[in-house]
């Protein structure tokens, strides 16, 4: 009560000497104004209240080393500084969260692709078991080793027509067996 009529400069002097009543008067005089500024900057009352509380804690703990010439301006600049840092930290936090989510999605996609590839490879192996041995050999030479029909025919001592027959037969069986893995779209 006794500090209510004091000027800001007088309150700062008493604050520096550790007068808790002076501190309480500063708090009561400026709390609402600082809350409004912090709320305007952060958009949430809870965060604004926390920032104002942090500011007053800092003022009390650093009361002896702080140089405060114009209390009102000092408080306004301080709360804006705290609010700006808070908003920046939230942006950084949000970007980090977006990165984590994106990374998780990408990892999930890569894992899904790997699983699908493994499933497809297994399905190809199963489908090829339904082919005659010669057809499998020719198909592997053609599709996995990228050999030409002519080269395969020479290597296996077959006609080019016979090689083409085995490749066509293999493709028909594989297409039928692997319908679930491709789309005509």
C-alpha positions as CSV (number, residue, x, y, z in Angstrom):
1,X,0.0,0.0,0.0
2,X,2.8,2.4,0.9
3,X,4.4,2.2,-2.5
4,X,1.3,2.9,-4.5
5,X,2.0,6.6,-4.8
6,X,5.7,6.2,-5.7
7,X,7.0,7.0,-9.2
8,X,8.4,4.2,-11.4
9,X,11.9,5.5,-10.7
10,X,11.4,5.4,-7.0
11,X,10.0,1.8,-7.2
12,X,13.1,0.8,-9.2
13,X,15.4,2.2,-6.5
14,X,13.5,0.3,-3.8
15,X,13.5,-2.8,-5.9
16,X,17.3,-2.7,-6.3
17,X,17.6,-2.6,-2.5
18,X,15.4,-5.8,-2.2
19,X,12.2,-4.2,-1.2
20,X,9.6,-6.8,-1.9
21,X,6.7,-4.4,-1.5
22,X,8.2,-2.3,-4.3
23,X,8.4,-5.4,-6.5
24,X,4.8,-6.2,-5.8
25,X,3.7,-2.7,-6.7
26,X,5.6,-3.0,-10.0
27,X,3.9,-6.4,-10.6
28,X,0.4,-5.0,-9.8
29,X,1.0,-1.9,-11.9
30,X,2.2,-3.6,-15.1
31,X,1.0,-7.2,-15.0
32,X,-2.1,-6.7,-17.0
33,X,-0.5,-4.5,-19.6
34,X,2.4,-7.1,-20.1
35,X,-0.1,-9.9,-20.3
36,X,-1.9,-8.1,-23.1
37,X,1.3,-7.7,-25.0
38,X,2.4,-11.3,-24.5
39,X,-1.1,-12.6,-25.4
40,X,-1.0,-10.5,-28.6
41,X,2.4,-12.0,-29.5
42,X,1.7,-15.6,-28.6
43,X,-2.0,-16.0,-29.1
44,X,-2.6,-18.1,-26.0
45,X,-3.4,-16.8,-22.5
46,X,-1.5,-19.7,-20.8
47,X,1.7,-18.9,-22.6
48,X,1.3,-15.2,-22.1
49,X,0.8,-15.7,-18.4
50,X,3.9,-17.9,-18.2
51,X,6.0,-15.3,-20.1
52,X,4.9,-12.5,-17.8
53,X,5.7,-14.7,-14.8
54,X,9.1,-15.5,-16.2
55,X,9.8,-11.8,-16.8
56,X,9.0,-10.9,-13.2
57,X,11.1,-13.7,-11.9
58,X,14.0,-12.4,-13.9
59,X,13.5,-8.9,-12.7
60,X,13.5,-10.0,-9.1
61,X,16.6,-12.3,-9.5
62,X,18.5,-9.7,-11.5
63,X,17.3,-6.6,-9.6
64,X,20.7,-5.5,-8.5
65,X,22.5,-5.8,-11.8
66,X,19.7,-4.6,-14.1
67,X,19.9,-1.0,-15.4
68,X,16.3,0.2,-15.6
69,X,16.0,3.9,-16.6
70,X,12.4,3.8,-17.8
71,X,10.5,1.0,-16.1
72,X,7.5,0.9,-18.5
73,X,9.6,0.8,-21.6
74,X,12.0,-1.7,-20.1
75,X,9.1,-4.0,-19.2
76,X,7.5,-3.7,-22.7
77,X,10.7,-4.4,-24.5
78,X,11.5,-7.3,-22.2
79,X,8.1,-9.0,-22.7
80,X,8.3,-8.5,-26.4
81,X,11.8,-10.0,-26.5
82,X,10.6,-13.0,-24.4
83,X,7.5,-13.5,-26.6
84,X,9.5,-13.3,-29.8
85,X,11.9,-15.9,-28.6
86,X,9.0,-18.1,-27.5
87,X,7.4,-17.8,-30.9
88,X,10.7,-18.6,-32.7
89,X,11.2,-21.6,-30.5
90,X,7.7,-22.8,-31.3
91,X,8.4,-22.4,-35.1
92,X,11.7,-24.3,-34.7
93,X,9.9,-27.0,-32.7
94,X,7.1,-27.2,-35.3
95,X,9.7,-27.5,-38.1
96,X,11.5,-30.2,-36.1
97,X,8.2,-32.0,-35.6
98,X,7.4,-31.7,-39.3
99,X,10.8,-33.1,-40.1
100,X,10.3,-36.1,-37.8
101,X,6.9,-36.8,-39.2
102,X,8.2,-36.5,-42.8
103,X,11.1,-38.7,-42.0
104,X,8.8,-41.3,-40.4
105,X,6.5,-41.2,-43.5
106,X,9.5,-41.5,-45.8
107,X,11.0,-44.4,-43.7
108,X,7.6,-46.1,-43.7
109,X,7.4,-45.6,-47.5
110,X,10.9,-47.1,-48.0
111,X,10.0,-50.0,-45.7
112,X,6.7,-50.6,-47.5
113,X,8.6,-50.5,-50.8
114,X,11.1,-53.0,-49.5
115,X,8.4,-55.3,-48.2
116,X,6.5,-55.0,-51.5
117,X,9.7,-55.7,-53.5
118,X,10.5,-58.7,-51.3
119,X,6.9,-60.0,-51.7
120,X,7.1,-59.5,-55.5
121,X,10.4,-61.3,-55.7
122,X,9.0,-64.2,-53.7
123,X,5.9,-64.3,-56.0
124,X,8.2,-64.3,-59.1
125,X,10.1,-67.2,-57.7
126,X,6.9,-69.1,-57.0
127,X,5.6,-68.4,-60.4
128,X,8.8,-69.5,-62.1
129,X,8.5,-72.8,-60.3
130,X,5.5,-73.5,-62.4
131,X,7.6,-73.2,-65.6
132,X,9.7,-75.9,-67.2
133,X,13.4,-75.7,-66.3
134,X,14.4,-74.7,-69.9
135,X,11.9,-71.8,-69.9
136,X,13.2,-70.5,-66.5
137,X,16.8,-70.6,-67.7
138,X,16.0,-68.8,-71.0
139,X,13.8,-66.2,-69.2
140,X,16.6,-65.4,-66.6
141,X,19.1,-65.0,-69.4
142,X,16.8,-62.7,-71.3
143,X,15.3,-60.6,-68.5
144,X,17.9,-60.7,-65.7
145,X,21.1,-60.9,-67.6
146,X,19.9,-58.8,-70.6
147,X,21.1,-61.2,-73.2
148,X,19.6,-61.0,-76.7
149,X,17.5,-63.8,-78.3
150,X,20.3,-64.4,-80.7
151,X,23.0,-64.8,-78.0
152,X,20.7,-67.1,-76.0
153,X,20.0,-69.3,-79.0
154,X,23.7,-69.6,-79.8
155,X,24.6,-70.4,-76.2
156,X,21.9,-73.1,-75.7
157,X,22.2,-74.4,-79.3
158,X,18.5,-73.6,-80.0
159,X,16.7,-71.7,-82.8
160,X,15.8,-68.1,-82.2
161,X,12.1,-69.1,-82.6
162,X,12.5,-71.6,-79.8
163,X,14.0,-69.0,-77.5
164,X,11.2,-66.5,-78.3
165,X,8.6,-69.3,-77.6
166,X,10.1,-69.9,-74.1
167,X,10.3,-66.2,-73.3
168,X,6.6,-65.6,-74.4
169,X,5.5,-68.7,-72.5
170,X,7.3,-67.4,-69.4
171,X,5.8,-63.9,-69.7
172,X,2.3,-65.3,-70.0
173,X,2.7,-67.5,-66.9
174,X,4.3,-64.6,-64.9
175,X,1.6,-62.2,-66.0
176,X,-1.1,-64.5,-64.9
177,X,0.5,-65.3,-61.5
178,X,1.4,-61.7,-60.7
179,X,-1.9,-60.0,-61.5
180,X,-2.0,-58.6,-57.9
181,X,1.3,-56.8,-58.3
182,X,0.5,-54.7,-61.4
183,X,-2.2,-52.5,-62.8
184,X,-3.2,-51.8,-66.4
185,X,-3.8,-48.1,-65.6
